[in-house]
Amino acid sequence: MKLKSFYNKHEPFILGTGFILVLLVLWESVPLWYTLPRGMALFFTTPSKIAATFYELLLNGEIEKHFYVSAVAFLAGLGLSIIVGLPAGLIIGRSATLEAWLDPYITAFNATPRIVLLPLLILWFGIGIWSKIMIVFAGAVFPLLINTYAGVKNVNRVLVNVVRSFGASEWQLMKIVVLPNSVPYIIAGLRLAIGRAILGVVVGEFFGSSQGLGYMIASGRDELQSGCRLRRRLYLHGAFRDPHPRRQATGIPSRQLAPGDGEDVLRALLTDRD
């Protein structure tokens, strides 16, 4: 009875955590019950290896400085989007004139992929913290603004009329009726804004930073590509030294290379792409 009561009380947490654990176990066990192709096995990893690498980064302190840079850009950009988006959504939602003026521009900018703004922001603000803050701001402000605006438009008109009948000013109406009734929309917009902000800071560090978690991801990608190039060169060198190089390089049953075959193997390996 106590166990059932505990489960009913914490059912969402138990189901969510259990589902995540099941996925991690399945992911970890994939190499055990399925033979991955050579190309996929080269780039496939498991949660245990990820955890071990993360632990190494924690020990050497490398991830801390990058996390600090990303956290500063994330918090600054998200805070700026809240300062701008929340009041703007409230004001536009209460003003038919501003809605008519600004709604087309808000819709157009919200539909524009933020990544296309990154080169322009780098030119304006340079390769530094401000370009990342602005790309985070550009990604996070519109979900918050649009959801706040929608919350204001969906306020119960009966409540608005009742408060107005008692002589409330626009500020009192906003404080007593509009803002409290818009809170669910604002929270939903904030959740979307946080996701857009994380995406913005990582993408911004991909192309316009020398520090941060996005920079670490990009650096790891580049090092992996360099390793693949080195591996191909070593593989090519071994192919011409092996008595049966075609078998080693291409998997075809062994035979002596004919004159000119080495050039074909060289061309095939140099044009190979991961």
Steps between C-alpha positions, in 0.01 A plus 500: 500500500780742589685411180190561291436829677861606440471407131174693454652804667817498289369334184611770249854507640528119512368452146719777358816382674428136420452574131832686486680211674347248258622704204851526648515124560385427144753748363781345706409149388482568125862391428440178698211364294550674165815503289535854378637568151861611499417862415230526764708326767775756446273785609265318737537550873321390815381678816780344706766643266329838503493497880870403516597782263288746695672392821842557342395849392386573854831380644719711275272804541463556127122491493459749784637802316303417186182446703551837670526681165189327365307561822578873492381532139191289571393690812570842352316428177206335674478780757503761226225314313285495817556872561397581142253225409278497807413874512477515120252211492287661769497840329435367149223275630325799657544739205314435176706768324837349596368155410408619150840666455732236643329165447625451138859574603482274806360217291766546230794512743365204697485294179856594405761236594728652763808342345479735200541794738824366648744633233339844523515499880866398491573792266314739728615377841822313417618154597434521869240479770264762355436320172399189696280702735319655204442167323361361826280809533378470140402139556336540841314830479237405243354189671464699820356806328250305289380283788460802728309679228274196454439483875394865509263451206336202672423673830135464601321810372241477778769548764646793309160670477424440869829654613452792264150558637658564840715776353830312475778662299683322221793428735267354764322296234834365380613414853175352632355319197719485191835392644369229739282348227793502255738309730438153342578642155807679633633181661445308174683773309784495751543125456524546124736794547738296715525233231562760230760670721697178551491434127611856429798498733630167365454598135656840565807337650528264203592784267584810701692409813824358631343388830181334619325165476415553133866568429591175678255309280637661184858430608420137568345471156804650331742277690298195405519595133874550530528158658308347213734661249804368689344155523438496123860598434635226726261254337622604157865464606435148629316405183803556279731314739273196540563214256126498429410866515170475311367257760592739782378817334184385324405160645534319163660154517875526488700510185811691393431856386540553134693803372282804542282343775684697769389823335136381510524412870664835573225690318225301675643560846572868447147565374342303784289709735356408839 
